Amino acid sequence: MTKVGKKYREGKKLITANQTYDIADAVALVKKVSYTKFDGTVEISIKTFADPKYNDQNIRATVVLPHGTGKTLKVAVFATDVDADAAKKAGADTVGYETLITDMKAGKLDFDVLITSPMLMKELAPVAKILGPKGLMPSPKAGTVTTDIATAVEEVKKGRLEFKLDKTGNIQSKIGKLSFDDDKLIENFKTLMKAIEENKPSGVKGKLIKKIVIAPTMGAGVPISY
C-alpha cells in the first residue's frame, strides 16, 4: 500500500466517502485539500468505457480551454518561407529549418510543442526516435501537423491541449491552476468534457464516461457527478 503523508490524510477527511460532487463543489473542495506552497495544477482523471485495444474505440483530439491551462508553452515551428514568417508573426518561440533540425539531432529540445506542415513531415524522419519518446513528434490528430501554421501557434499559446486515451482506458488532463477563479475552472472543465463527448468513438455504445476525479498537484482526489 502506498504511504501518504499527514497533510494528505487531513485533506482526505474533507471528502465524504462514496460521495460524488457537482463540479462547483468539487472545485471548491479541491482547493481545500491541496497542500502545496506553490500554485499547483488542477488535474483531471477520466475513466471511460472505451477499450484502447480497438481502433474504433480510441480517442485523441485537441481542445482550446477558454481560460488556458495556466502554463505558457514554448512553441517551435519547423518551417520555411511563408510558413516561417507566419509562425513568427503568430508568436512562435522558435522558428527554423536546417538549424532547428540540427539542434534536434543533438538532443537540444528547448520547446514543449513542435508544429510543422504536412509537406515537411518527411523531413523530421531522422529525429522521429528522439521526438517520439518525449511526446514531441507532430501529429495531425494533435493539431501540430497543419497547413494553417499561424492558427496552430495562436491556439497553443492560448491554451490548446491534447487529450487522448491511455492504455488503461483513462484520459489524464488538466483544467487550470489552483489560483484560477472557481468559475474559470468550471468553464474549462465543461469545455474539456464537451470536447471529449464530441469525440466519442463510434465503437463505444452507450455511455462513454465511467468516472471522473479532479485533484490538485498534491492532495486527495475529488470524485465528480457526471
Backbone as CSV, one residue per row, in Angstrom:
resi,resn,N_x,N_y,N_z,CA_x,CA_y,CA_z,C_x,C_y,C_z
1,MET,0.845,-1.202,0.000,0.000,0.000,0.000,0.881,1.253,0.000
2,THR,0.499,2.233,-0.839,1.269,3.466,-0.917,1.086,4.294,0.355
3,LYS,2.184,4.738,0.918,2.113,5.563,2.118,1.778,6.996,1.732
4,VAL,0.930,7.635,2.518,0.584,9.030,2.284,0.892,9.828,3.540
5,GLY,1.180,11.120,3.345,1.563,11.967,4.459,0.392,12.483,5.278
6,LYS,0.724,13.134,6.368,-0.283,13.665,7.286,-1.171,14.702,6.601
7,LYS,-0.566,15.604,5.818,-1.348,16.654,5.160,-2.343,16.066,4.163
8,TYR,-1.908,15.011,3.476,-2.810,14.339,2.529,-3.996,13.744,3.295
9,ARG,-3.712,13.077,4.395,-4.770,12.431,5.177,-5.749,13.460,5.742
10,GLU,-5.230,14.604,6.157,-6.101,15.663,6.693,-7.049,16.179,5.621
11,GLY,-6.507,16.347,4.418,-7.345,16.802,3.316,-8.382,15.761,2.920
12,LYS,-7.974,14.505,2.962,-8.872,13.399,2.593,-10.103,13.363,3.486
13,LYS,-9.960,13.794,4.735,-11.083,13.786,5.670,-12.205,14.728,5.241
14,LEU,-11.857,15.721,4.411,-12.864,16.685,3.947,-13.769,16.100,2.863
15,ILE,-13.340,14.966,2.312,-14.090,14.342,1.214,-14.917,13.190,1.781
16,THR,-16.225,13.263,1.625,-17.113,12.220,2.143,-16.957,10.944,1.317
17,ALA,-16.732,9.852,1.983,-16.547,8.562,1.306,-17.781,8.177,0.502
18,ASN,-17.556,7.609,-0.676,-18.626,7.108,-1.558,-19.591,8.201,-2.015
19,GLN,-19.133,9.432,-1.991,-19.974,10.546,-2.464,-19.332,11.191,-3.685
20,THR,-20.166,11.596,-4.625,-19.677,12.388,-5.756,-20.195,13.813,-5.616
21,TYR,-19.455,14.753,-6.192,-19.778,16.168,-6.037,-20.044,16.817,-7.388
22,ASP,-20.938,17.818,-7.386,-21.087,18.555,-8.640,-19.822,19.368,-8.848
23,ILE,-19.606,19.855,-10.049,-18.324,20.455,-10.396,-18.024,21.697,-9.554
24,ALA,-19.050,22.473,-9.215,-18.822,23.680,-8.412,-18.298,23.317,-7.023
25,ASP,-18.931,22.348,-6.384,-18.490,21.917,-5.054,-17.120,21.241,-5.119
26,ALA,-16.895,20.488,-6.193,-15.628,19.775,-6.345,-14.459,20.746,-6.499
27,VAL,-14.666,21.808,-7.271,-13.609,22.810,-7.467,-13.276,23.498,-6.144
28,ALA,-14.298,23.859,-5.401,-14.076,24.497,-4.099,-13.336,23.553,-3.154
29,LEU,-13.689,22.274,-3.202,-13.093,21.285,-2.316,-11.648,20.971,-2.699
30,VAL,-11.372,20.929,-3.997,-10.025,20.569,-4.436,-9.008,21.626,-3.996
31,LYS,-9.459,22.856,-3.849,-8.565,23.914,-3.365,-8.266,23.736,-1.871
32,LYS,-9.234,23.180,-1.145,-9.048,22.981,0.291,-8.122,21.803,0.595
33,VAL,-8.150,20.772,-0.250,-7.353,19.577,0.042,-5.911,19.707,-0.464
34,SER,-5.643,20.748,-1.257,-4.276,20.962,-1.747,-3.378,21.418,-0.605
35,TYR,-2.135,20.920,-0.590,-1.211,21.342,0.464,0.140,21.797,-0.082
36,THR,0.161,22.237,-1.324,1.401,22.779,-1.888,1.566,24.248,-1.499
37,LYS,2.809,24.676,-1.432,3.090,26.084,-1.179,3.142,26.874,-2.491
38,PHE,3.239,26.136,-3.606,3.245,26.793,-4.919,1.851,26.685,-5.546
39,ASP,1.681,27.365,-6.668,0.390,27.363,-7.370,0.250,26.070,-8.165
40,GLY,-0.367,25.083,-7.546,-0.486,23.778,-8.179,-1.488,23.750,-9.321
41,THR,-1.477,22.643,-10.043,-2.384,22.430,-11.168,-3.592,21.624,-10.715
42,VAL,-4.753,21.922,-11.299,-5.939,21.102,-11.069,-5.965,20.046,-12.174
43,GLU,-5.716,18.806,-11.778,-5.610,17.711,-12.734,-6.911,16.919,-12.770
44,ILE,-7.174,16.317,-13.911,-8.410,15.554,-14.066,-8.101,14.173,-14.625
45,SER,-8.721,13.169,-14.029,-8.575,11.787,-14.482,-9.962,11.264,-14.835
46,ILE,-10.100,10.816,-16.078,-11.401,10.373,-16.580,-11.323,8.903,-16.976
47,LYS,-12.087,8.073,-16.294,-12.177,6.658,-16.643,-13.311,6.480,-17.640
48,THR,-13.016,5.854,-18.772,-14.038,5.695,-19.802,-14.419,4.222,-19.981
49,PHE,-15.463,4.010,-20.758,-15.875,2.653,-21.117,-15.197,2.215,-22.415
50,ALA,-14.316,3.041,-22.960,-13.626,2.725,-24.211,-12.488,1.734,-23.951
51,ASP,-12.257,0.867,-24.912,-11.169,-0.104,-24.827,-10.130,0.251,-25.885
52,PRO,-8.966,0.762,-25.467,-7.957,1.216,-26.419,-7.372,0.119,-27.307
53,LYS,-7.702,-1.143,-27.024,-7.208,-2.233,-27.865,-7.853,-2.203,-29.249
54,TYR,-9.007,-1.548,-29.340,-9.741,-1.497,-30.609,-9.623,-0.104,-31.244
55,ASN,-9.296,-0.082,-32.525,-9.112,1.193,-33.227,-10.357,2.065,-33.212
56,ASP,-11.541,1.439,-33.272,-12.774,2.229,-33.309,-13.231,2.674,-31.927
57,GLN,-12.351,2.477,-30.909,-12.671,2.961,-29.569,-11.603,3.907,-29.028
58,ASN,-10.666,4.291,-29.887,-9.606,5.193,-29.442,-10.064,6.647,-29.461
59,ILE,-9.461,7.427,-28.604,-9.780,8.860,-28.508,-8.485,9.643,-28.546
60,ARG,-8.393,10.609,-29.449,-7.265,11.525,-29.471,-7.704,12.788,-30.222
61,ALA,-7.689,13.906,-29.544,-8.116,15.160,-30.151,-7.542,16.329,-29.355
62,THR,-7.910,17.530,-29.736,-7.452,18.727,-29.024,-8.632,19.615,-28.657
63,VAL,-8.403,20.495,-27.711,-9.409,21.463,-27.304,-8.693,22.736,-26.847
64,VAL,-9.291,23.875,-27.114,-8.772,25.148,-26.620,-9.580,25.529,-25.383
65,LEU,-8.950,25.499,-24.227,-9.638,25.877,-22.997,-9.851,27.383,-22.972
66,PRO,-11.040,27.853,-22.631,-11.325,29.292,-22.676,-10.424,30.145,-21.788
67,HIS,-9.913,29.553,-20.712,-9.055,30.301,-19.792,-7.638,29.737,-19.725
68,GLY,-7.301,28.901,-20.700,-5.951,28.354,-20.760,-5.681,27.370,-19.637
69,THR,-4.459,26.895,-19.588,-4.067,25.923,-18.561,-3.269,26.555,-17.429
70,GLY,-2.889,27.815,-17.625,-2.062,28.477,-16.615,-0.587,28.305,-16.871
71,LYS,-0.248,27.555,-17.911,1.147,27.348,-18.258,1.402,27.861,-19.667
72,THR,2.435,28.680,-19.819,2.810,29.171,-21.135,3.772,28.185,-21.774
73,LEU,3.362,27.634,-22.900,4.173,26.628,-23.577,5.137,27.264,-24.570
74,LYS,6.308,26.675,-24.678,7.274,27.096,-25.689,6.958,26.364,-26.986
75,VAL,6.709,27.139,-28.028,6.312,26.560,-29.312,7.427,26.721,-30.333
76,ALA,7.816,25.595,-30.938,8.790,25.619,-32.034,8.063,25.260,-33.321
77,VAL,8.456,25.900,-34.404,7.849,25.614,-35.707,8.944,25.243,-36.697
78,PHE,8.798,24.076,-37.287,9.723,23.589,-38.305,9.141,24.000,-39.649
79,ALA,9.688,25.065,-40.211,9.084,25.632,-41.415,10.083,26.468,-42.203
80,THR,9.686,26.791,-43.420,10.478,27.669,-44.288,9.560,28.717,-44.916
81,ASP,10.169,29.726,-45.483,9.471,30.707,-46.323,8.237,31.315,-45.652
82,VAL,7.093,31.231,-46.351,5.867,31.892,-45.895,5.404,31.351,-44.540
83,ASP,5.481,30.043,-44.375,5.054,29.443,-43.102,5.929,29.928,-41.943
84,ALA,7.212,30.088,-42.199,8.126,30.576,-41.166,7.766,31.998,-40.759
85,ASP,7.467,32.826,-41.741,7.069,34.215,-41.460,5.771,34.257,-40.662
86,ALA,4.812,33.409,-41.051,3.519,33.371,-40.359,3.695,32.917,-38.914
87,ALA,4.572,31.949,-38.700,4.826,31.438,-37.356,5.415,32.515,-36.452
88,LYS,6.349,33.282,-36.993,6.970,34.361,-36.215,5.942,35.415,-35.829
89,LYS,5.089,35.788,-36.772,4.059,36.795,-36.500,3.033,36.294,-35.479
90,ALA,2.808,34.982,-35.461,1.820,34.404,-34.545,2.365,34.225,-33.133
91,GLY,3.683,34.405,-32.956,4.260,34.343,-31.616,5.016,33.086,-31.273
92,ALA,5.434,32.311,-32.289,6.231,31.106,-32.012,7.544,31.500,-31.342
93,ASP,8.004,30.676,-30.411,9.237,30.977,-29.685,10.472,30.664,-30.518
94,THR,10.380,29.618,-31.314,11.495,29.209,-32.167,10.952,28.847,-33.541
95,VAL,11.571,29.385,-34.576,11.180,29.059,-35.946,12.448,28.756,-36.726
96,GLY,12.465,27.630,-37.411,13.664,27.300,-38.164,13.494,26.086,-39.041
97,TYR,14.551,25.785,-39.780,14.555,24.627,-40.667,15.850,23.838,-40.446
98,GLU,16.904,24.204,-41.137,18.161,23.464,-41.000,18.743,23.554,-39.591
99,THR,18.763,24.767,-39.041,19.320,24.941,-37.689,18.495,24.191,-36.651
100,LEU,17.181,24.242,-36.795,16.298,23.592,-35.834,16.463,22.071,-35.864
101,ILE,16.536,21.501,-37.052,16.668,20.041,-37.100,18.061,19.592,-36.637
102,THR,19.063,20.442,-36.860,20.402,20.142,-36.352,20.397,20.110,-34.832
103,ASP,19.700,21.091,-34.234,19.581,21.125,-32.767,18.850,19.892,-32.244
104,MET,17.788,19.499,-32.947,17.012,18.335,-32.503,17.854,17.065,-32.575
105,LYS,18.653,16.934,-33.620,19.525,15.759,-33.753,20.531,15.697,-32.602
106,ALA,20.908,16.877,-32.101,21.859,16.955,-30.992,21.172,16.835,-29.635
107,GLY,19.860,16.642,-29.660,19.116,16.489,-28.415,18.730,17.794,-27.761
108,LYS,18.885,18.921,-28.486,18.506,20.228,-27.945,17.028,20.463,-28.254
109,LEU,16.196,20.197,-27.292,14.747,20.283,-27.479,14.169,21.350,-26.556
110,ASP,14.465,22.582,-26.846,14.031,23.692,-25.996,12.633,24.164,-26.383
111,PHE,11.669,23.248,-26.336,10.288,23.590,-26.663,9.367,22.531,-26.076
112,ASP,8.099,22.920,-25.915,7.092,21.997,-25.377,6.225,21.404,-26.482
113,VAL,6.109,22.150,-27.585,5.272,21.730,-28.713,6.011,22.027,-30.006
114,LEU,5.966,21.083,-30.931,6.584,21.275,-32.245,5.498,21.204,-33.309
115,ILE,5.447,22.228,-34.152,4.443,22.331,-35.207,5.130,22.348,-36.569
116,THR,4.522,21.702,-37.532,5.059,21.741,-38.892,3.925,21.561,-39.896
117,SER,4.260,21.596,-41.175,3.272,21.416,-42.241,3.334,19.985,-42.760
118,PRO,2.268,19.508,-43.421,2.289,18.150,-43.987,3.456,17.934,-44.951
119,MET,3.812,18.984,-45.690,4.889,18.868,-46.673,6.243,18.561,-46.050
120,LEU,6.455,19.054,-44.829,7.765,18.893,-44.194,7.843,17.734,-43.202
121,MET,6.752,17.017,-43.036,6.761,15.909,-42.065,7.858,14.893,-42.366
122,LYS,8.038,14.584,-43.646,9.051,13.573,-44.015,10.457,14.015,-43.638
123,GLU,10.669,15.333,-43.547,11.990,15.862,-43.185,12.321,15.590,-41.709
124,LEU,11.289,15.275,-40.921,11.507,15.004,-39.496,11.797,13.531,-39.199
125,ALA,11.779,12.704,-40.227,12.041,11.275,-40.042,13.352,10.986,-39.297
126,PRO,14.443,11.718,-39.597,15.712,11.438,-38.900,15.683,11.695,-37.393
127,VAL,14.703,12.504,-36.936,14.639,12.806,-35.494,13.403,12.199,-34.828
128,ALA,12.701,11.333,-35.552,11.476,10.736,-35.011,11.737,9.958,-33.728
129,LYS,12.871,9.236,-33.672,13.185,8.439,-32.483,13.582,9.307,-31.293
130,ILE,13.946,10.550,-31.570,14.270,11.490,-30.491,12.998,12.174,-29.991
131,LEU,12.145,12.596,-30.933,10.933,13.323,-30.586,9.838,12.408,-30.029
132,GLY,9.691,11.231,-30.636,8.599,10.331,-30.270,8.509,9.985,-28.805
133,PRO,9.580,9.474,-28.183,9.520,9.099,-26.765,9.196,10.261,-25.823
134,LYS,9.463,11.480,-26.272,9.191,12.655,-25.438,7.827,13.283,-25.747
135,GLY,7.078,12.646,-26.637,5.753,13.145,-26.992,5.780,14.438,-27.793
136,LEU,6.868,14.664,-28.525,7.043,15.928,-29.257,6.877,15.777,-30.766
137,MET,6.680,14.556,-31.252,6.538,14.354,-32.691,5.203,14.941,-33.162
138,PRO,5.242,15.833,-34.147,3.995,16.428,-34.648,3.030,15.367,-35.167
139,SER,1.742,15.643,-35.024,0.706,14.700,-35.436,-0.540,15.464,-35.887
140,PRO,-1.171,15.032,-36.975,-2.415,15.685,-37.406,-3.492,15.645,-36.326
141,LYS,-3.601,14.523,-35.596,-4.634,14.395,-34.564,-4.396,15.350,-33.403
142,ALA,-3.138,15.707,-33.186,-2.815,16.647,-32.116,-2.857,18.087,-32.610
143,GLY,-3.147,18.258,-33.895,-3.223,19.605,-34.464,-1.878,20.254,-34.686
144,THR,-0.810,19.451,-34.651,0.542,20.006,-34.804,1.134,19.744,-36.189
145,VAL,0.378,19.080,-37.045,0.707,18.992,-38.470,-0.453,19.652,-39.197
146,THR,-0.203,20.815,-39.768,-1.298,21.609,-40.310,-0.828,22.532,-41.425
147,THR,-1.759,22.910,-42.282,-1.447,23.893,-43.326,-1.655,25.316,-42.807
148,ASP,-2.313,25.423,-41.658,-2.552,26.747,-41.060,-1.646,26.905,-39.838
149,ILE,-0.390,27.186,-40.101,0.623,27.277,-39.049,0.291,28.366,-38.032
150,ALA,-0.105,29.532,-38.519,-0.360,30.670,-37.628,-1.451,30.366,-36.610
151,THR,-2.564,29.784,-37.078,-3.667,29.454,-36.166,-3.235,28.426,-35.131
152,ALA,-2.449,27.436,-35.565,-1.972,26.402,-34.636,-1.119,27.016,-33.528
153,VAL,-0.230,27.923,-33.899,0.621,28.586,-32.905,-0.235,29.390,-31.928
154,GLU,-1.161,30.154,-32.467,-2.012,31.005,-31.628,-2.845,30.175,-30.656
155,GLU,-3.389,29.047,-31.128,-4.220,28.209,-30.263,-3.410,27.569,-29.143
156,VAL,-2.214,27.107,-29.461,-1.364,26.512,-28.418,-1.020,27.558,-27.363
157,LYS,-0.729,28.757,-27.812,-0.389,29.838,-26.888,-1.586,30.231,-26.012
158,LYS,-2.794,30.089,-26.549,-3.996,30.451,-25.796,-4.401,29.373,-24.789
159,GLY,-3.891,28.164,-24.962,-4.246,27.116,-24.014,-4.795,25.858,-24.641
160,ARG,-4.488,25.630,-25.907,-4.936,24.383,-26.520,-4.178,23.211,-25.920
161,LEU,-4.894,22.147,-25.631,-4.223,20.958,-25.127,-4.748,19.725,-25.839
162,GLU,-3.952,18.698,-25.843,-4.329,17.434,-26.450,-4.822,16.487,-25.362
163,PHE,-5.877,15.744,-25.667,-6.325,14.700,-24.753,-6.410,13.391,-25.537
164,LYS,-6.045,12.308,-24.871,-6.088,11.012,-25.543,-6.265,9.892,-24.528
165,LEU,-6.757,8.785,-25.036,-6.965,7.601,-24.212,-5.633,6.908,-23.967
166,ASP,-5.356,6.554,-22.705,-4.126,5.806,-22.436,-4.413,4.305,-22.497
167,LYS,-3.424,3.501,-22.194,-3.544,2.051,-22.341,-4.554,1.427,-21.384
168,THR,-4.918,2.164,-20.335,-5.865,1.631,-19.353,-7.288,2.157,-19.564
169,GLY,-7.492,2.916,-20.633,-8.822,3.456,-20.901,-9.117,4.742,-20.165
170,ASN,-8.063,5.407,-19.680,-8.213,6.673,-18.968,-7.768,7.849,-19.829
171,ILE,-8.294,9.009,-19.524,-7.819,10.267,-20.102,-7.296,11.111,-18.953
172,GLN,-6.030,11.475,-19.014,-5.426,12.328,-17.989,-5.212,13.711,-18.590
173,SER,-5.694,14.747,-17.903,-5.539,16.094,-18.443,-5.482,17.101,-17.296
174,LYS,-5.704,18.366,-17.608,-5.695,19.414,-16.590,-6.677,20.500,-16.996
175,ILE,-7.182,21.226,-16.019,-8.175,22.262,-16.319,-7.754,23.637,-15.808
176,GLY,-6.510,23.768,-15.377,-6.039,25.082,-14.944,-5.229,25.025,-13.667
177,LYS,-5.043,26.189,-13.067,-4.267,26.327,-11.831,-5.193,26.553,-10.632
178,LEU,-4.699,26.217,-9.452,-5.474,26.420,-8.230,-5.821,27.888,-8.006
179,SER,-4.988,28.774,-8.538,-5.216,30.217,-8.366,-6.322,30.751,-9.262
180,PHE,-6.774,29.944,-10.224,-7.860,30.384,-11.105,-9.129,30.590,-10.277
181,ASP,-9.942,31.555,-10.674,-11.268,31.705,-10.074,-12.063,30.416,-10.297
182,ASP,-12.936,30.087,-9.370,-13.741,28.872,-9.497,-14.486,28.822,-10.831
183,ASP,-15.075,29.956,-11.223,-15.861,29.997,-12.460,-15.015,29.643,-13.680
184,LYS,-13.755,30.050,-13.677,-12.872,29.752,-14.814,-12.538,28.264,-14.863
185,LEU,-12.296,27.666,-13.712,-12.025,26.228,-13.674,-13.249,25.436,-14.114
186,ILE,-14.410,25.880,-13.690,-15.656,25.199,-14.069,-15.875,25.290,-15.577
187,GLU,-15.652,26.465,-16.137,-15.834,26.637,-17.582,-14.823,25.794,-18.372
188,ASN,-13.589,25.758,-17.889,-12.579,24.921,-18.546,-12.985,23.447,-18.495
189,PHE,-13.481,23.015,-17.335,-13.931,21.627,-17.168,-15.041,21.305,-18.165
190,LYS,-16.028,22.164,-18.239,-17.173,21.916,-19.129,-16.735,21.898,-20.595
191,THR,-15.793,22.762,-20.945,-15.295,22.800,-22.324,-14.561,21.515,-22.668
192,LEU,-13.726,21.039,-21.741,-12.999,19.790,-21.965,-13.955,18.614,-22.094
193,MET,-14.923,18.514,-21.199,-15.851,17.391,-21.234,-16.700,17.404,-22.504
194,LYS,-17.084,18.593,-22.954,-17.856,18.706,-24.199,-17.039,18.189,-25.378
195,ALA,-15.749,18.546,-25.400,-14.871,18.108,-26.486,-14.689,16.588,-26.457
196,ILE,-14.573,16.015,-25.263,-14.414,14.560,-25.151,-15.670,13.851,-25.644
197,GLU,-16.829,14.350,-25.235,-18.083,13.737,-25.671,-18.251,13.863,-27.193
198,GLU,-17.826,14.984,-27.751,-17.938,15.188,-29.194,-17.015,14.250,-29.968
199,ASN,-15.978,13.749,-29.288,-15.036,12.822,-29.916,-15.254,11.386,-29.453
200,LYS,-16.472,11.109,-28.997,-16.811,9.750,-28.582,-16.607,8.793,-29.756
201,PRO,-15.837,7.725,-29.554,-15.574,6.792,-30.658,-16.833,6.039,-31.093
202,SER,-16.886,5.720,-32.373,-18.055,5.008,-32.908,-18.198,3.619,-32.304
203,GLY,-17.094,3.046,-31.843,-17.128,1.702,-31.286,-17.645,1.618,-29.868
204,VAL,-17.855,2.760,-29.224,-18.370,2.768,-27.845,-19.883,2.969,-27.877
205,LYS,-20.606,1.962,-27.450,-22.068,2.043,-27.414,-22.506,2.438,-25.999
206,GLY,-23.514,3.255,-25.917,-23.973,3.703,-24.610,-23.091,4.816,-24.066
207,LYS,-22.994,4.873,-22.748,-22.225,5.936,-22.093,-20.731,5.814,-22.379
208,LEU,-20.059,6.968,-22.452,-18.609,6.993,-22.640,-17.878,7.116,-21.308
209,ILE,-18.401,7.976,-20.428,-17.703,8.293,-19.180,-18.152,7.390,-18.039
210,LYS,-17.183,6.790,-17.380,-17.464,5.905,-16.244,-17.252,6.615,-14.915
211,LYS,-16.161,7.367,-14.808,-15.821,8.022,-13.538,-14.911,9.213,-13.809
212,ILE,-15.075,10.289,-13.040,-14.231,11.477,-13.159,-13.745,11.882,-11.767
213,VAL,-12.464,12.169,-11.673,-11.881,12.667,-10.421,-10.994,13.853,-10.747
214,ILE,-11.134,14.937,-9.978,-10.189,16.046,-10.107,-9.361,16.111,-8.828
215,ALA,-8.109,16.543,-8.988,-7.205,16.581,-7.835,-6.178,17.679,-8.032
216,PRO,-5.658,18.220,-6.941,-4.562,19.190,-7.054,-3.256,18.439,-7.304
217,THR,-2.210,19.164,-7.634,-0.902,18.542,-7.838,-0.523,17.669,-6.653
218,MET,-0.784,18.179,-5.455,-0.536,17.412,-4.230,-1.774,17.507,-3.362
219,GLY,-2.467,16.370,-3.206,-3.684,16.379,-2.428,-4.617,15.291,-2.909
220,ALA,-5.662,15.024,-2.142,-6.608,13.958,-2.458,-7.484,14.313,-3.644
221,GLY,-7.968,13.264,-4.322,-8.849,13.462,-5.464,-10.292,13.599,-5.038
222,VAL,-11.054,14.373,-5.810,-12.472,14.599,-5.530,-13.306,14.016,-6.670
223,PRO,-14.139,13.004,-6.406,-14.975,12.410,-7.457,-16.120,13.335,-7.869
224,ILE,-16.380,13.384,-9.165,-17.365,14.308,-9.704,-18.601,13.577,-10.221
225,SER,-19.777,14.150,-9.959,-21.021,13.631,-10.521,-21.086,14.072,-11.985
226,TYR,-21.351,13.120,-12.872,-21.401,13.476,-14.294,-22.366,12.556,-15.020
